[in-house]
Amino acid sequence: MPVERSVSLIGLGLMGSALARIFVNQGWKTTVWNRSSAKVDTLVAKGALPAASVTECIGASNLVIICLINAQAVHDVLGDADAHSCAGRSLINYTSGTRVQAQQTQEIAMKLSFSAYLHGAVLASPETLGLPQSPIYYAGDEEVFRSIESDFKILGRSVYLGDDLALAPLIGCIMMDAFFGLAVGFLQSTALLRTSRLYSAGGAERFLLEELVPFFSHCQLTTLSDFARQIDNRKYLRGDGNGMPLSLLVQTLDNMSKTHHQYGLCNDLFGPLLNLMRARVAQGGAAEEMSSLIKVIPEPGSRCD
Ligand SMILES: NC(=O)c1ccc[n+]([C@@H]2O[C@H](COP(=O)([O-])OP(=O)(O)OC[C@H]3O[C@@H](n4cnc5c(N)ncnc54)[C@H](OP(=O)(O)O)[C@@H]3O)[C@@H](O)[C@H]2O)c1
């Protein structure tokens, strides 16, 4: 007889419900609790078991997942839990937050007598959760991670970063930095496109797929690879006479700023980038590539070099 797998899930927002649906569909005994009951009913209709309280939910499985809007909600909800129900159970927290919040949640979990705490950073949307390309990064108790590693492939690609809890919120922020950078560029270019005769109905999606995706996946990926090597080697000048020096890029950004204004758009998203470029040029970096901006990002007195 195959062993029945069991999980308790606290929080049925967009992400919690997506997690619960995967467990239910994979045949796990899935006990759920949510502050508002309508979302519980939806999951129960799909095969989940309802818990009448947080304590009952925690008591139903050795493995407990919590996924709420923020750390304060997690602390409030755990504050209603009975320590007897938590004893010996492992808590996995998929709620986004900071390293300090992760530490606080672990302390609360230990006071409640959970035996182990694992912090997870989900780098997937509810739609992409479960795809092998979708990463979930973990930090904290390694024994618990190793015990779920194989089974949790149903949620995506599990990556263990170490026992230092801070690493999970950190990688979350690192990955979202990259995402928001791309999203900002896309929004500004599409806003400009939309002001012009180049745009027609459905044009934003066509522009993304036909122009931007090939542009990024060929030309821009090569440029970013060059930047990555330059950063690794701490050498920001290309010796082959190719590339785009900051002196040129300052003018490019300046022209772009004027164009945005001429088409009735603000330049707020790119103004800070132009300021960073000018700062590096003023420090003597005119001949360097854009990768050298990594030197002007650190705050004065920080540990980065
Ligand atoms: N959605 C995504 O694409 C995504 C992607 C990666 C990571 N995440 C992370 O996953 C976590 C949950 O996100 P989500 O998308 O599921 O958010 P959501 O759809 O807004 O759901 C929020 C959840 O938190 C509960 N909640 C809010 N305030 C509460 C309180 N004071 N006490 C008790 N419960 C409370 C809500 O309960 P009610 O239903 O009763 O309001 C609901 O279950 C967040 O940390 C988010 O950053 C989300």
PDBQT file of the ligand as one rigid body, heavy atoms in Angstrom, charges set to zero:
ROOT
HETATM    1  N1  LIG A 401       0.346  35.627  -6.069  1.00  0.00    +0.000 N 
HETATM    2  C1  LIG A 401       1.576  35.507  -6.566  1.00  0.00    +0.000 C 
HETATM    3  O1  LIG A 401       1.800  35.597  -7.784  1.00  0.00    +0.000 OA
HETATM    4  C2  LIG A 401       2.742  35.243  -5.646  1.00  0.00    +0.000 A 
HETATM    5  C3  LIG A 401       3.972  34.852  -6.209  1.00  0.00    +0.000 A 
HETATM    6  C4  LIG A 401       5.044  34.583  -5.370  1.00  0.00    +0.000 A 
HETATM    7  C5  LIG A 401       4.910  34.735  -3.994  1.00  0.00    +0.000 A 
HETATM    8  N2  LIG A 401       3.699  35.123  -3.476  1.00  0.00    +0.000 N 
HETATM    9  C6  LIG A 401       3.625  35.327  -2.035  1.00  0.00    +0.000 C 
HETATM   10  O2  LIG A 401       2.660  34.465  -1.457  1.00  0.00    +0.000 OA
HETATM   11  C7  LIG A 401       2.071  35.119  -0.335  1.00  0.00    +0.000 C 
HETATM   12  C8  LIG A 401       0.539  35.067  -0.472  1.00  0.00    +0.000 C 
HETATM   13  O3  LIG A 401       0.221  35.754  -1.665  1.00  0.00    +0.000 OA
HETATM   14  P1  LIG A 401      -1.203  35.577  -2.352  1.00  0.00    +0.000 P 
HETATM   15  O4  LIG A 401      -1.011  35.883  -3.786  1.00  0.00    +0.000 OA
HETATM   16  O5  LIG A 401      -1.806  34.278  -1.979  1.00  0.00    +0.000 OA
HETATM   17  O6  LIG A 401      -1.976  36.779  -1.662  1.00  0.00    +0.000 OA
HETATM   18  P2  LIG A 401      -3.578  36.976  -1.581  1.00  0.00    +0.000 P 
HETATM   19  O7  LIG A 401      -4.252  36.327  -2.731  1.00  0.00    +0.000 OA
HETATM   20  O8  LIG A 401      -3.810  38.427  -1.361  1.00  0.00    +0.000 OA
HETATM   21  O9  LIG A 401      -3.990  36.172  -0.266  1.00  0.00    +0.000 OA
HETATM   22  C9  LIG A 401      -3.630  36.653   0.987  1.00  0.00    +0.000 C 
HETATM   23  C10 LIG A 401      -3.892  35.599   2.024  1.00  0.00    +0.000 C 
HETATM   24  O10 LIG A 401      -3.518  36.137   3.306  1.00  0.00    +0.000 OA
HETATM   25  C11 LIG A 401      -4.683  36.078   4.150  1.00  0.00    +0.000 C 
HETATM   26  N3  LIG A 401      -4.640  37.212   5.076  1.00  0.00    +0.000 N 
HETATM   27  C12 LIG A 401      -4.430  38.509   4.786  1.00  0.00    +0.000 A 
HETATM   28  N4  LIG A 401      -4.408  39.243   5.902  1.00  0.00    +0.000 NA
HETATM   29  C13 LIG A 401      -4.628  38.392   6.928  1.00  0.00    +0.000 A 
HETATM   30  C14 LIG A 401      -4.727  38.537   8.329  1.00  0.00    +0.000 A 
HETATM   31  N5  LIG A 401      -4.564  39.738   8.922  1.00  0.00    +0.000 N 
HETATM   32  N6  LIG A 401      -4.968  37.426   9.078  1.00  0.00    +0.000 NA
HETATM   33  C15 LIG A 401      -5.122  36.212   8.496  1.00  0.00    +0.000 A 
HETATM   34  N7  LIG A 401      -5.026  35.995   7.167  1.00  0.00    +0.000 NA
HETATM   35  C16 LIG A 401      -4.782  37.072   6.391  1.00  0.00    +0.000 A 
HETATM   36  C17 LIG A 401      -5.865  36.145   3.216  1.00  0.00    +0.000 C 
HETATM   37  O11 LIG A 401      -7.017  35.680   3.876  1.00  0.00    +0.000 OA
HETATM   38  P3  LIG A 401      -8.483  36.080   3.325  1.00  0.00    +0.000 P 
HETATM   39  O12 LIG A 401      -8.749  35.166   2.173  1.00  0.00    +0.000 OA
HETATM   40  O13 LIG A 401      -9.375  35.844   4.489  1.00  0.00    +0.000 OA
HETATM   41  O14 LIG A 401      -8.424  37.529   2.912  1.00  0.00    +0.000 OA
HETATM   42  C18 LIG A 401      -5.373  35.202   2.140  1.00  0.00    +0.000 C 
HETATM   43  O15 LIG A 401      -5.439  33.848   2.524  1.00  0.00    +0.000 OA
HETATM   44  C19 LIG A 401       2.598  36.564  -0.296  1.00  0.00    +0.000 C 
HETATM   45  O16 LIG A 401       3.618  36.691   0.648  1.00  0.00    +0.000 OA
HETATM   46  C20 LIG A 401       3.145  36.741  -1.708  1.00  0.00    +0.000 C 
HETATM   47  O17 LIG A 401       4.215  37.676  -1.759  1.00  0.00    +0.000 OA
HETATM   48  C21 LIG A 401       2.621  35.365  -4.251  1.00  0.00    +0.000 A 
ENDROOT
TORSDOF 0
